[in-house]
Amino acid sequence: MVRRQKTPKWLEAARRRGPGEGSADWLARALGRAGVLPRAEAEVALREGRVEVDGRVEREPFAPVRPGQQVRVDGRVCALEAPVLALMFHKPAGPVVHGSDPEGVGTVFERLRAVLPETLSGYEWLAVGRLDRDTTGVLLFTNDERLVRHGTSPQTHLAKRYVARVEGQPAEATLQRLREGLVLEDGPTRPAGARLRAPDVVELTLTEGRHHQVKRMLAEVGHPVLALHREAVGGVVLDVPEGACRLLREEEVREGLGFRA
């Protein structure tokens, strides 16, 4: 017996959109982006019949909602227009950048929610890229998928600056190899910025974001990483204590990250 693969609900919702609905969004996602309710809470509210669209109770999280439609949650009219917001979070070692952690240490989303101010707690926060479990430093979050795409696209070449403590003491010739680019198992890397901060501490600036790239590059030149920290993304430099967050200013998003909505 051949089992038919179940179509994801998001794809079913996209197929249900009729002509002229290109500007429509999914209801649960729109509520999260606008800061009304985080997506998981929005889905609960929908299932419980607490959400109305143009006076009609809507229970489907993937129902399309278009500009101009009136949405109420618990009887309160909710505006779905929202600015692009971004957060800087200082990730500690341990939590993963996933929705759940099978090892039980926790996720960055749980850590972020624990320190969010109340004014930002209604948003659905999306991670802009990833950091390994043991990597610390700046991790960006946003309420807008477009900023996620901008920050993670190979075409953007958004610089990311790392500081790695390594085995051994890299020589200048080794740093030059990193600057010129290496050939890894998944192809050649782009040229990188590389300099020493201390005899066994390398500052490495990349303009691409391949899987475990810093660790693989330094292992390739004979200096495996012992500890890794990301201190800047674009022009946004980490300036909050470990485990804390802050909202980025509009100019930091526009100029520091090079994103214009």
C-alpha positions as CSV (number, residue, x, y, z in Angstrom):
1,M,0.0,0.0,0.0
2,V,1.4,3.4,-1.0
3,R,0.6,6.2,1.4
4,R,0.0,9.6,-0.2
5,Q,2.1,12.3,1.4
6,K,-0.1,14.8,3.3
7,T,-0.1,18.3,1.8
8,P,1.1,20.8,4.4
9,K,-1.6,23.1,5.6
10,W,0.3,26.2,4.5
11,L,0.4,24.9,1.0
12,E,-3.3,24.0,1.1
13,A,-4.0,27.6,2.2
14,A,-1.9,29.0,-0.6
15,R,-3.8,26.9,-3.2
16,R,-7.1,28.1,-1.8
17,R,-6.2,31.7,-2.5
18,G,-8.2,33.0,-5.4
19,P,-7.2,35.5,-8.1
20,G,-6.3,38.9,-6.7
21,E,-5.5,37.5,-3.2
22,G,-1.7,38.0,-3.6
23,S,-1.8,40.6,-0.8
24,A,-3.6,38.2,1.5
25,D,-1.9,36.7,4.5
26,W,-2.6,33.8,6.8
27,L,-4.7,34.9,9.7
28,A,-2.6,33.3,12.5
29,R,0.6,34.7,11.0
30,A,-0.9,38.1,10.5
31,L,-1.9,38.3,14.2
32,G,1.6,37.3,15.2
33,R,3.3,39.8,12.9
34,A,1.1,42.6,14.2
35,G,1.8,41.9,17.8
36,V,-1.8,40.9,18.6
37,L,-1.0,37.3,19.7
38,P,2.0,35.1,19.2
39,R,1.2,32.5,16.5
40,A,0.7,29.6,18.9
41,E,-1.7,31.6,21.0
42,A,-3.5,32.9,17.9
43,E,-4.1,29.4,16.8
44,V,-5.6,28.5,20.2
45,A,-7.8,31.6,20.0
46,L,-9.0,30.6,16.6
47,R,-9.8,27.1,17.6
48,E,-11.8,28.4,20.6
49,G,-13.9,30.7,18.3
50,R,-12.6,33.9,19.8
51,V,-11.6,35.5,16.4
52,E,-13.9,37.1,13.9
53,V,-13.2,38.4,10.4
54,D,-15.8,40.9,9.1
55,G,-18.2,39.8,11.7
56,R,-17.9,36.0,11.1
57,V,-16.2,33.6,13.5
58,E,-13.1,32.2,11.9
59,R,-11.5,29.0,13.2
60,E,-8.9,28.2,10.5
61,P,-5.4,29.5,11.3
62,F,-4.5,29.5,7.6
63,A,-7.6,31.4,6.4
64,P,-6.6,34.3,4.2
65,V,-7.0,37.8,5.5
66,R,-6.7,40.8,3.3
67,P,-6.0,44.5,3.9
68,G,-9.2,46.3,4.8
69,Q,-10.9,43.4,6.5
70,Q,-11.9,43.9,10.1
71,V,-10.5,41.4,12.6
72,R,-11.7,41.1,16.2
73,V,-10.1,39.0,19.0
74,D,-12.2,38.6,22.1
75,G,-14.5,41.3,20.7
76,R,-11.7,43.8,20.3
77,V,-10.9,45.3,16.9
78,C,-7.2,44.6,16.0
79,A,-5.1,46.5,13.5
80,L,-3.0,44.1,11.4
81,E,-0.7,46.7,10.0
82,A,2.7,46.5,11.6
83,P,6.1,48.0,11.1
84,V,9.2,45.8,10.6
85,L,10.7,45.2,14.0
86,A,14.0,43.6,14.9
87,L,15.5,42.5,18.2
88,M,19.1,41.9,19.2
89,F,19.4,38.9,21.7
90,H,22.6,37.9,23.4
91,K,22.5,34.1,23.0
92,P,24.2,32.1,25.8
93,A,25.7,28.7,25.2
94,G,23.2,25.8,25.6
95,P,19.8,26.7,24.0
96,V,19.2,25.7,20.4
97,V,17.7,27.8,17.6
98,H,14.8,25.4,17.0
99,G,11.2,25.2,18.1
100,S,12.0,22.4,20.6
101,D,15.0,20.8,22.2
102,P,15.1,17.0,22.5
103,E,18.0,17.3,25.0
104,G,15.9,19.5,27.4
105,V,18.3,22.4,27.7
106,G,15.8,24.8,26.0
107,T,15.4,27.0,23.0
108,V,16.4,30.5,22.2
109,F,12.7,31.3,21.7
110,E,12.0,30.3,25.3
111,R,14.9,32.3,26.6
112,L,13.8,35.3,24.5
113,R,10.2,35.2,25.7
114,A,11.4,35.2,29.3
115,V,13.1,38.6,29.0
116,L,10.7,40.3,26.5
117,P,9.1,43.5,27.7
118,E,5.3,43.3,27.9
119,T,4.9,45.7,24.9
120,L,6.7,43.1,22.7
121,S,5.3,39.9,24.0
122,G,2.4,39.7,21.6
123,Y,4.6,39.4,18.5
124,E,5.7,36.2,16.8
125,W,9.5,36.5,16.8
126,L,11.4,34.7,14.0
127,A,15.1,34.0,14.2
128,V,17.2,35.6,11.5
129,G,19.6,32.8,10.8
130,R,21.0,30.3,13.4
131,L,23.8,29.8,15.9
132,D,25.0,26.5,17.1
133,R,24.1,25.3,20.5
134,D,27.5,26.1,21.9
135,T,28.0,29.4,20.1
136,T,27.3,32.6,21.9
137,G,26.6,36.1,20.8
138,V,24.3,38.2,18.7
139,L,21.2,36.6,17.3
140,L,18.6,38.7,15.6
141,F,14.8,38.2,15.7
142,T,12.1,39.9,13.7
143,N,8.4,39.9,13.2
144,D,8.7,40.1,9.4
145,E,9.7,37.2,7.1
146,R,11.1,39.6,4.6
147,L,13.9,40.6,7.0
148,V,14.6,36.9,7.7
149,R,15.1,36.4,3.9
150,H,17.2,39.5,3.6
151,G,19.4,38.4,6.6
152,T,19.9,34.9,5.4
153,S,20.0,35.2,1.6
154,P,23.3,34.2,-0.1
155,Q,22.9,37.2,-2.3
156,T,22.8,39.8,0.5
157,H,26.4,39.1,1.7
158,L,25.6,40.6,5.1
159,A,28.8,40.6,7.0
160,K,28.9,38.6,10.3
161,R,31.9,39.0,12.7
162,Y,33.0,36.1,14.9
163,V,35.7,35.7,17.5
164,A,37.0,32.2,17.9
165,R,39.4,30.7,20.5
166,V,41.3,28.0,18.7
167,E,43.8,25.2,19.2
168,G,47.3,26.3,18.5
169,Q,48.5,29.7,17.4
170,P,47.7,30.6,13.8
171,A,50.5,32.1,11.7
172,E,50.1,35.1,9.3
173,A,50.3,32.7,6.4
174,T,47.3,30.8,7.9
175,L,45.3,34.0,8.2
176,Q,46.1,34.9,4.6
177,R,44.6,31.5,3.5
178,L,41.4,32.4,5.3
179,R,41.4,35.9,3.7
180,E,41.7,34.5,0.2
181,G,39.1,31.8,0.7
182,L,39.3,28.0,1.1
183,V,37.8,25.1,-0.7
184,L,35.5,23.1,1.6
185,E,33.5,19.9,0.9
186,D,30.6,22.1,-0.3
187,G,32.7,24.4,-2.5
188,P,34.9,27.4,-2.2
189,T,34.3,30.0,0.4
190,R,34.2,33.7,-0.2
191,P,37.2,35.8,0.9
192,A,37.0,36.5,4.6
193,G,38.3,39.1,7.0
194,A,40.8,37.5,9.4
195,R,43.1,38.8,12.1
196,L,44.4,37.8,15.5
197,R,43.0,39.2,18.7
198,A,45.4,37.1,20.8
199,P,47.9,34.3,19.9
200,D,45.0,31.8,20.0
201,V,42.0,34.0,19.3
202,V,41.0,34.7,15.7
203,E,38.5,37.4,14.5
204,L,36.8,36.1,11.3
205,T,34.4,38.1,9.3
206,L,32.2,36.2,6.8
207,T,29.8,37.5,4.1
208,E,28.1,34.1,3.7
209,G,26.3,31.8,6.1
210,R,27.0,28.2,5.4
211,H,26.5,25.4,7.9
212,H,29.2,25.4,10.6
213,Q,31.3,27.5,8.3
214,V,33.6,29.2,10.9
215,K,34.4,25.9,12.6
216,R,35.0,24.1,9.2
217,M,37.2,26.9,7.9
218,L,39.4,27.0,11.0
219,A,39.6,23.2,11.2
220,E,40.6,23.2,7.5
221,V,43.7,25.4,8.3
222,G,44.6,23.2,11.3
223,H,43.2,25.2,14.2
224,P,39.9,23.7,15.5
225,V,37.6,26.0,17.3
226,L,37.4,25.6,21.1
227,A,34.9,28.4,21.7
228,L,32.9,30.6,19.3
229,H,31.2,34.0,19.8
230,R,29.4,36.2,17.2
231,E,29.8,39.9,18.1
232,A,28.3,41.7,15.1
233,V,25.8,41.3,12.2
234,G,26.3,43.9,9.5
235,G,26.7,47.2,11.4
236,V,24.8,45.9,14.4
237,V,27.3,45.2,17.2
238,L,26.3,43.3,20.3
239,D,25.8,45.6,23.3
240,V,23.6,43.8,25.7
241,P,24.5,41.4,28.5
242,E,24.2,37.6,28.0
243,G,20.6,36.5,28.0
244,A,19.3,40.0,27.5
245,C,17.7,41.7,24.4
246,R,16.8,45.1,23.1
247,L,14.8,46.5,20.2
248,L,16.8,47.7,17.3
249,R,16.3,51.3,16.1
250,E,14.9,52.0,12.7
251,E,18.2,53.3,11.5
252,E,20.0,50.1,12.7
253,V,17.7,48.0,10.6
254,R,17.9,50.3,7.6
255,E,21.6,51.2,7.7
256,G,23.2,48.5,9.9
257,L,21.4,45.6,8.2
258,G,20.8,47.3,4.9
259,F,17.1,46.4,4.9
260,R,14.4,48.6,3.5
261,A,10.8,47.4,3.6
